Amino acid sequence: MREQTTYYMELLTKGLGRYNRSTKCHIAIVGAGMAGLVAAWLLQRAGLQVRLYEASQRVGGRVRTLREGFSSGLYAEAGAMRIPAPHKLTLHLCKTFGLQLTEFIQDNSKALIYINGERGRRSDYLKGKSNFGRPYSSNKTAEDIVEKVLNPLARFYKDKDRRIQLDKISWGEYLHAFVHGSRNPITEGNIPKDLKLTHGDIDLIGFVFGAAEFRASLLEAVRDHMVMGLGTKYQILGGMDLLPRSFITSTSANQTNLVDSVRYHARVTQVNRVRPGKEYLVSSEHTLTKLPLPDETADHVILAAPFSALTHVRFGHNVLPPERLHVIRNLHYENATKIVLEFSRRFWEKDQQIYGGRSITDLPIRWTYYPSIGQNPVNSDRGLLLASYTWGDDSLRWGSLNESDRIRFALRDVAELHNMKQDECEKLLVGGMSHSWAEDEYTFGAFALFEPYQEKELFENVWKCHDRIHFAGEHTSLKHAWIEGAVESGVRAAREVFKEASA
């Protein structure tokens, strides 16, 4: 994996080479998220002709910064909001485009944990001093439990032959084995025999780490927790969308940008063959007028949109084999919903000394994230609070509400979490916005998440090219939900196309 990162870094830095054939080569890229942008940027630098089809009015996909509707200078992330230190490719792109980074504070000892009506500081909770009452075990932390049950599996993950065992059961099924005393090949001989969990312990893990992960394969859970525990996280000062926008606006990064290569409001509806073995015909429509746009031919096609969105694209006879269509239909996507509230006064800082990090609760808002100092406006007490960040079923319950009720109910939970009177909290509220990725008409979900057996049975057909059809996006990597996964896939797809085109 480290060798692959080094190779991809070299391609990002030096480029793919130069396309020197006399015949022009046209590349159609479906989706102008991070994967599509990276692939297009590399291919255009190499001298190939690129067309990006983007159904929305902006680039970036699930890297989306909310700005409109807030006071001037304030912003919040609807999608990707942090970059782990090991994600070298993403950090390299930030440096390439001259973007300023600041630390994303993942945890804060002064943040709150409020469960079963019991409120306390994270510092006391992490020391095992919290008691949430029945049905929760006293003086236990979800972090300690997860460390005990996942750490012994590290050697499974490093062993390719044994790793596949982790793909056969879900994270939730694995945890429930410690409640019921079940025996399975994974727990047998690897986990302390005296380790016993309750349903309350599993609920606590869900509150802290996200209950949506319980459906994921154990292999996916192990990999995710390995990443989340690694070092510093960063965010882009001024908004994460500055990264995708740089591919369009920058004039300094190797003297190329994609400003003339993106067709906005262009929803791809069909991909067909012109003739057997020849070019592909890409059909699209305008997402506002619903009128067809001119068909275009392409020598290679990169499908860089989420599979959840590609289910609505018609592929002509023999364009994709049945096993590829099976993967597009069945790869699991998880939802996420964020609700952001603007306040005239940053009460969490002024009254409770919480600067960054997150609070955790069993209230419907689940996770509340506080802005870093760098995100706050200069000479103003105003501030934005990511009042609610939820995954899976928790997020769908918010998605069923209309916008005003999301804001109203989230405000009620924020007041209770911070031990405030609701009317006091309401007086400070300026406004709010929300975004549910399950309702986003261009993505149909927040990120891919392998369920049991999906990595073994589907993954090869998720990313491998087929007859000049290439696949990119975080779902085609093993870094689901991260910008790094999209960047890796964009580099890989660009390299595949360049190699084929130059042959």
For each residue, the residues with C-beta under 8 A, 3 or more apart:
1: 4 5
2: 5 6
3: 6 7
4: 1 7 8 488
5: 1 2 8 9 88 89 488
6: 2 3 9 10
7: 3 4 10 11
8: 4 5 11 12 89 487 488 491 492
9: 5 6 12 13 88 89 92
10: 6 7 13 14
11: 7 8 14 15 16 42 491 494 495
12: 8 9 38 42 89 92 93 96 491
13: 9 10 92
14: 10 11
15: 11 42 45 46 254
16: 11 42 43 45 46 494 495 498
17: 46 498 502
18: 46 47
19: 25 46 47 48 498 501 502
20: 47 502
21: 25 501 502
22:
23:
24: 49
25: 19 21 48 49 299 300 501
26: 48 49 51 279 296 297 298 299 300
27: 40 43 48 49 50 51 298 299 300 301 302 497
28: 51 53 280 282 296 298 300 301 302
29: 32 36 39 40 50 51 52 53 301 302 304
30: 36 53 268 271 282 301 302 303 304 305 310 313
31: 35 36 52 53 54 55 61 303 304 305 306 309 473
32: 29 36 37 40 52 53 54 59 60 61 244 262 304
33: 36 37 59 60 61 62 63 244 304 305 473 486
34: 37 38 60 61 63 243 244 483 486 487 490
35: 31 38 39 61 304 472 473 474 476 486 487 489 490 493
36: 29 30 31 32 33 39 40 52 54 61 302 304 305 472 490
37: 32 33 34 40 41 52 59 60 244 247 258 490
38: 12 34 35 41 42 93 247 486 487 490 491 494
39: 29 35 36 42 43 302 304 472 490 491 493 494 497
40: 27 29 32 36 37 43 44 50 52 247 258 261 494
41: 37 38 44 45 247 256 258
42: 11 12 15 16 38 39 45 46 490 491 494 495 498
43: 16 27 39 40 46 48 50 494 497 498
44: 40 41 47 48 49 50 256 258 261
45: 15 16 41 42 254 256
46: 15 16 17 18 19 42 43 494 498
47: 18 19 20 44
48: 19 25 26 27 43 44 497 498 501
49: 24 25 26 27 44
50: 27 29 40 43 44 258 261
51: 26 27 28 29 261 263 282 296 298
52: 29 31 32 36 37 40 59 258 261 262 263
53: 28 29 30 31 32 263 266 267 268 282 284
54: 31 32 36 58 59 262 263 264 265 266
55: 31 265 266 267 268 287 309 441 442
56: 264 265 287 442
57: 264 265
58: 54 64 241 264
59: 32 33 37 52 54 244 245 247 248 262
60: 32 33 34 37 63 64 241 243 244 245
61: 31 32 33 34 35 36 64 79 244 442 443 486
62: 33 79 80 437 443 446 447
63: 33 34 60 79 80 240 241 243 244 483
64: 58 60 61 77 78 79 241 435
65: 75 76 77 78 239 240 241 242
66: 69 70 75 76 77 78 340 433 435
67: 70 74 75 239
68:
69: 66 431 433
70: 66 67 74 75 76 340 342 384 431 433
71: 74 342 377 380 382 430
72: 377
73: 377 378
74: 67 70 71 342 375 377 382 383 384
75: 65 66 67 70 238 239 375 384
76: 65 66 70 338 340 384 386 433
77: 64 65 66 80 81 235 239 240 338 386
78: 64 65 66 338 435
79: 61 62 63 64 240 435 437 446
80: 62 63 77 240 482 483
81: 77 104 235 240 369
82: 104 106 233 234 235
83: 87 90 91 94 101 104 233 234 235 236 483 484
84: 87 227 228 230 231 232 233 234 482 484
85: 91 230 231 232 233 234
86: 227 230 231
87: 83 84 90 91 479 482 483 484
88: 5 9 91 92
89: 5 8 9 12 92 93 484 487 488 491
90: 83 87 93 94 243 482 483 484 487
91: 83 85 87 88 94 95 101 234
92: 9 12 13 88 89 95 96
93: 12 38 89 90 96 97 243 246 487
94: 83 90 91 97 99 101 234 236 243
95: 91 92 98 99
96: 12 92 93 253
97: 93 94 242 243 246 250 252 253
98: 95 252
99: 94 95 236 237 238 242 243 246
100: 236 237 238
101: 83 91 94 234 235 236 237
102: 234 235 237 372 374
103: 232 233 234 235 372
104: 81 82 83 233 234 235 356 372
105: 108 355 356 357 370 372
106: 82 233 357 358
107: 111 122 357 358
108: 105 111 122 354 355 356 357 358 370
109: 121 122 123 126 357
110: 121 122 123 352 353 354 355 357
111: 107 108 121 122 354 357 358 359 360 370
112: 119 120 121 122 352 354 359 360 361 417 418
113: 119 120 121 122 125 130 359 360 361
114: 117 118 119 120 359 360 361 362 363 416 417
115: 118 132 136 204 207 360 361 362
116: 132 133 136 362
117: 114 133
118: 114 115 130 131 132 133
119: 112 113 114 417 419
120: 112 113 114 124 125 129 130
121: 109 110 111 112 113 124 125
122: 107 108 109 110 111 112 113 125 126 357 359 360
123: 109 110 126 127
124: 120 121 127 129 130
125: 113 120 121 122 128 129 130 141
126: 109 122 123 141 143
127: 123 124
128: 125 139 140 141 144
129: 120 124 125 139
130: 113 118 120 124 125 139 141
131: 118 136 138 139
132: 115 116 118 136 200 204
133: 116 117 118 136
134: 200
135: 198 199 200 203
136: 115 116 131 132 133 140 198 200 201 203 204
137: 140 198 200 201
138: 131
139: 128 129 130 131
140: 128 136 137 144 145 201 204
141: 125 126 128 130 144 145 204 208
142: 145 146 201 204 205 207 208 209
143: 126 146 147 208
144: 128 140 141 147 148
145: 140 141 142 148 149 197 201 204 205
146: 142 143 149 150 205 209 225
147: 143 144 150 151
148: 144 145 151 152 191 192 195
149: 145 146 152 153 174 175 178 191 195
150: 146 147 153 154 221 222 225
151: 147 148 154
152: 148 149 155 190 191
153: 149 150 156 157 166 186 190 218 222
154: 150 151 157 158 222 226
155: 152 158 159 162
156: 153 159 162 163 165 166 186 190 222
157: 153 154 163 166 219 222 223 226
158: 154 155 163
159: 155 156 162 163
160: 163 164
161: 164
162: 155 156 159 165
163: 156 157 158 159 160 166 167 219
164: 160 161 167 168 219 456
165: 156 162 168 185 186
166: 153 156 157 163 169 186 217 218 219 222
167: 163 164 217 218 219 450 452 453 454 455 456
168: 164 165 217 218 452 453
169: 166 173 174 184 186 217 218 452
170: 173 174 214 215 216 217 218 451 452
171: 174 175 213 214 215 216 217 218 220 221
172: 175 176 202 214 215
173: 169 170 176 177 218 452
174: 149 169 170 171 177 186 187 218 221
175: 149 171 172 178 179 197 202 205 214
176: 172 173 179 180 182 202
177: 173 174 180 181 182 183 184 187
178: 149 175 181 187 191 195 196 197
179: 175 176 196 197 198 199 201 202
180: 176 177
181: 177 178 196
182: 176 177 187
183: 177 187 188
184: 169 177 187 188
185: 165 188
186: 153 156 165 166 169 174 190 218
187: 174 177 178 182 183 184 190 191
188: 183 184 185
189:
190: 152 153 156 186 187
191: 148 149 152 178 187 195
192: 148 195
193:
194:
195: 148 149 178 191 192
196: 178 179 181
197: 145 175 178 179 201 202
198: 135 136 137 179 201 202
199: 135 179 202 203
200: 132 134 135 136 137 203 204
201: 136 137 140 142 145 179 197 198 204 205
202: 172 175 176 179 197 198 199 205 206 214
203: 135 136 199 200 206 207 362
204: 115 132 136 140 141 142 145 200 201 207 208
205: 142 145 146 175 201 202 208 209
206: 202 203 209 210 211 214
207: 115 142 203 204 211 360 361 362 366
208: 141 142 143 204 205 360
209: 142 146 205 206 213 225
210: 206 213 391 392
211: 206 207 214 391 392 393 394
212: 215 216 334 335 391 392 393 394 395 449
213: 171 209 210 216 220 221 224 391 449
214: 170 171 172 175 202 206 211
215: 170 171 172 212 332 392 449 451
216: 170 171 212 213 220 221 224 449 450 451
217: 166 167 168 169 170 171 220 221 450 451 452 453 454 455
218: 153 166 167 168 169 170 171 173 174 186 221 222 452
219: 157 163 164 166 167 222 223 450 455
220: 171 213 216 217 223 224 449 450 455 480
221: 150 171 174 213 216 217 218 224 225
222: 150 153 154 156 157 166 218 219 225 226
223: 157 219 220 226 227 478
224: 213 216 220 221 227 228 480
225: 146 150 209 221 222 228 229
226: 154 157 222 223 229 230
227: 84 86 223 224 230 479 482
228: 84 224 225
229: 225 226
230: 84 85 86 226 227
231: 84 85 86
232: 84 85 103
233: 82 83 84 85 103 104 106
234: 82 83 84 85 91 94 101 102 103 104
235: 77 81 82 83 101 102 103 104 240 372
236: 83 94 99 100 101 239 240 242 243
237: 99 100 101 102 374 375
238: 75 99 100 242
239: 65 67 75 77 236 242
240: 63 65 77 79 80 81 235 236 243
241: 58 60 63 64 65 244 245
242: 65 97 99 236 238 239 245 246
243: 34 60 63 90 93 94 97 99 236 240 246 483
244: 32 33 34 37 59 60 61 63 241 247 248
245: 59 60 241 242 248 249
246: 93 97 99 242 243 249 250 253
247: 37 38 40 41 59 244 250 257 258
248: 59 244 245 257 258 259 262
249: 245 246 257 259
250: 97 246 247 253 257
251: 255 257
252: 97 98 255
253: 96 97 246 250 256 257
254: 15 45
255: 251 252
256: 41 44 45 253
257: 247 248 249 250 251 253
258: 37 40 41 44 50 52 247 248 261 262
259: 248 249 262
260:
261: 40 44 50 51 52 258
262: 32 52 54 59 248 258 259
263: 51 52 53 54 266 284 293
264: 54 56 57 58
265: 54 55 56 57 286 287 288
266: 53 54 55 263 284 285 286 287 293
267: 53 55 284 285 286 287
268: 30 53 55 271 282 283 284 305 313
269: 283 284 285 312 313 314
270: 281 282 283 313 314 315 316
271: 30 268 280 281 282 283 301 313 314 315 316 319 469
272: 280 281 283 315 316 319
273: 276 278 279 280 281 316 317 318 319
274: 278 279 280 281 297
275: 278 279
276: 273 318
277:
278: 273 274 275
279: 26 273 274 275 297 298 299
280: 28 271 272 273 274 297 298 299 300 301 319 468 469
281: 270 271 272 273 274 295 296 297
282: 28 30 51 53 268 270 271 295 296 297 298 301
283: 268 269 270 271 272 292 293 295
284: 53 263 266 267 268 269 292 293
285: 266 267 269 290 291 292 293
286: 265 266 267 289 290 291 292 293
287: 55 56 265 266 267 290
288: 265
289: 286
290: 285 286 287
291: 285 286
292: 283 284 285 286
293: 263 266 283 284 285 286
294:
295: 281 282 283
296: 26 28 51 281 282
297: 26 274 279 280 281 282
298: 26 27 28 51 279 280 282 301
299: 25 26 27 279 280 468 501
300: 25 26 27 28 280 468 469 470 497 500 501
301: 27 28 29 30 271 280 282 298 468 469 470
302: 27 28 29 30 36 39 470 471 472 493 494 497
303: 30 31 310 469 470 471 472 473
304: 29 30 31 32 33 35 36 39 471 472 473 489 490 493
305: 30 31 33 36 268 309 310 313 473
306: 31 309 310 333 443 444 445 448 473 475
307: 310 311 327 328 331 333 448 462 473 475
308: 311 331 333 443 444 445
309: 31 55 305 306 312 313 442 443 444
310: 30 303 305 306 307 313 328
311: 307 308 328 329 444
312: 269 309
313: 30 268 269 270 271 305 309 310
314: 269 270 271
315: 270 271 272 319 320 325
316: 270 271 272 273 319
317: 273
318: 273 276 321
319: 271 272 273 280 315 316 469
320: 315 324 325 328 466 469
321: 318 324 325 466
322: 325 326
323: 326 327 461
324: 320 321 327 328 461 466
325: 315 320 321 322 328 329
326: 322 323 329 330 458 461
327: 307 323 324 330 331 458 461 462
328: 307 310 311 320 324 325 331
329: 311 325 326
330: 326 327 454 458
331: 307 308 327 328 448 454 458 462 475
332: 215 448 449 450 451 454
333: 306 307 308 444 445 446 447 448 449 475
334: 212 391 392 445 446 447 448 449 481
335: 212 391 392 395 396 399 436 437 438 445 446
336: 389 390 391 395 436 437 446 447
337: 388 389 390 394 395 396 398 399 434 435 436 437 438
338: 76 77 78 386 388 389 434 435
339: 365 386 387 388 398 406 407 410 432 433 434
340: 66 70 76 384 385 386 387 432 433 434
341: 384 385 387 407 410 411 414 429 431 432
342: 70 71 74 382 383 384 385 429 430 431 432
343: 346 347 382 383 384 385 428 429 430
344: 381 382 428 429 430
345: 350 381 382 383 428
346: 343 349 350 376 381 382 383
347: 343 350 351 352 418 420 425 428
348: 351 352 354 370 385 418
349: 346 352 353 354 355 370 383
350: 345 346 347 381
351: 347 348 418
352: 110 112 347 348 349 418
353: 110 349
354: 108 110 111 112 348 349 357 359 370
355: 105 108 110 349 370 372 373
356: 104 105 108 370 371 372 373
357: 105 106 107 108 109 110 111 122 354 369 370
358: 106 107 108 111 367 368 369 370 389
359: 111 112 113 114 122 354 367 368 370 417
360: 111 112 113 114 115 122 207 208 366 367
361: 112 113 114 115 207 365 366 368 413 417
362: 114 115 116 203 207 366
363: 114 366 413 416 417
364: 388 390 394 397 398 409 413
365: 339 361 368 387 388 390 410 413 414 417
366: 207 360 361 362 363 388 389 390 394
367: 358 359 360 386 388 389 390
368: 358 359 361 365 385 386 387 388 389 414 417
369: 81 357 358 385 386 389
370: 105 108 111 348 349 354 355 356 357 358 359 385 386
371: 356 375 376 383 384 385 386
372: 102 103 104 105 235 355 356 375 376
373: 355 356 376
374: 102 237
375: 74 75 237 371 372 383 384
376: 346 371 372 373 380 383
377: 71 72 73 74 380 382 383
378: 73
379:
380: 71 376 377
381: 344 345 346 350
382: 71 74 342 343 344 345 346 377 430
383: 74 342 343 345 346 349 371 375 376 377
384: 70 74 75 76 340 341 342 343 371 375
385: 340 341 342 343 348 368 369 370 371 414
386: 76 77 338 339 340 367 368 369 370 371 389
387: 339 340 341 365 368 410 411 413 414 432
388: 337 338 339 364 365 366 367 368 398 410 413
389: 336 337 338 358 366 367 368 369 386
390: 336 337 364 365 366 367 394 395 397 398
391: 210 211 212 213 334 335 336 394 395 446
392: 210 211 212 215 334 335 395 396
393: 211 212 396 397
394: 211 212 337 364 366 390 391 397 398
395: 212 335 336 337 390 391 392 398 399 436 437 438 446
396: 335 337 392 393 399 400 438
397: 364 390 393 394 400 401
398: 337 339 364 388 390 394 395 401 406 434 436
399: 335 337 395 396 436 438 439
400: 396 397
401: 397 398 405 406 409
402: 405 406
403: 406 407 433 434
404: 407 408
405: 401 402 408 409
406: 339 398 401 402 403 409 410 432 434
407: 339 341 403 404 410 411 431 432 433 434
408: 404 405 411 412
409: 364 401 405 406 412 413
410: 339 341 365 387 388 406 407 413 414 432 434
411: 341 387 407 408 414 415 422 425 426 429 432
412: 408 409 415 416 422
413: 361 363 364 365 387 388 409 410 416 417
414: 341 365 368 385 387 410 411 417 418 420 425
415: 411 412 418 420 421 422 424 425 426
416: 114 363 412 413 419 420 422
417: 112 114 119 359 361 363 365 368 413 414
418: 112 347 348 351 352 414 415 425
419: 119 416
420: 347 414 415 416 424 425
421: 415 424 425
422: 411 412 415 416 425 426
423: 426 427
424: 415 420 421 427 428
425: 347 411 414 415 418 420 421 422 428 429
426: 411 415 422 423 429
427: 423 424
428: 343 344 345 347 424 425
429: 341 342 343 344 411 425 426 432
430: 71 342 343 344 382
431: 69 70 341 342 407
432: 339 340 341 342 387 406 407 410 411 429
433: 66 69 70 76 339 340 403 407
434: 337 338 339 340 398 403 406 407 410
435: 64 66 78 79 337 338 440
436: 335 336 337 395 398 399 439 440
437: 62 79 335 336 337 395 440 443 444 445 446
438: 335 337 395 396 399 444 445 446
439: 399 436
440: 435 436 437 443 444
441: 55 444
442: 55 56 61 309
443: 61 62 306 308 309 437 440 446
444: 306 308 309 311 333 437 438 440 441
445: 306 308 333 334 335 437 438
446: 62 79 333 334 335 336 391 395 437 438 443 481
447: 62 333 334 336 474 475 480 481
448: 306 307 331 332 333 334 474 475 480 481
449: 212 213 215 216 220 332 333 334 480 481
450: 167 216 217 219 220 332 454 455 458 459 480
451: 170 215 216 217 332 454
452: 167 168 169 170 173 217 218
453: 167 168 217 456 457
454: 167 217 330 331 332 450 451 457 458 459
455: 167 217 219 220 450 458 459
456: 164 167 453 459
457: 453 454
458: 326 327 330 331 450 454 455 461 462
459: 450 454 455 456 462 463 478
460: 463 464
461: 323 324 326 327 458 464
462: 307 327 331 458 459 471 475 476
463: 459 460 471 476 477 489 492
464: 460 461 471
465: 468 469 470 471 493 496
466: 320 321 324 469
467:
468: 280 299 300 301 465 500
469: 271 280 300 301 303 319 320 465 466
470: 300 301 302 303 465 493 496 497
471: 302 303 304 462 463 464 465 476 489 493
472: 35 36 39 302 303 304 476 486 489 490 492 493
473: 31 33 35 303 304 305 306 307 476 477 485 486 489
474: 35 447 448 477 479 480 481 482 483 485 486 489
475: 306 307 331 333 447 448 462 480 485
476: 35 462 463 471 472 473 485 489 492
477: 463 473 474 480 484 485 486 488 489
478: 223 459 485
479: 87 227 474 482 484 485 488
480: 220 224 447 448 449 450 474 475 477 485
481: 334 446 447 448 449 474 485
482: 80 84 87 90 227 474 479 485 486
483: 34 63 80 83 87 90 243 474 486 487
484: 83 84 87 89 90 477 479 487 488
485: 473 474 475 476 477 478 479 480 481 482 488 489
486: 33 34 35 38 61 472 473 474 477 482 483 489 490
487: 8 34 35 38 89 90 93 483 484 490 491
488: 4 5 8 89 477 479 484 485 491 492
489: 35 304 463 471 472 473 474 476 477 485 486 492 493
490: 34 35 36 37 38 39 42 304 472 486 487 493 494
491: 8 11 12 38 39 42 89 487 488 494 495
492: 8 463 472 476 488 489 495 496
493: 35 39 302 304 465 470 471 472 489 490 496 497
494: 11 16 38 39 40 42 43 46 302 490 491 497 498
495: 11 16 42 491 492 498 499
496: 465 470 492 493 499 500
497: 27 39 43 48 300 302 470 493 494 500 501
498: 16 17 19 42 43 46 48 494 495 501 502
499: 495 496 502 503
500: 300 468 496 497 503
501: 19 21 25 48 299 300 497 498
502: 17 19 20 21 498 499
503: 499 500
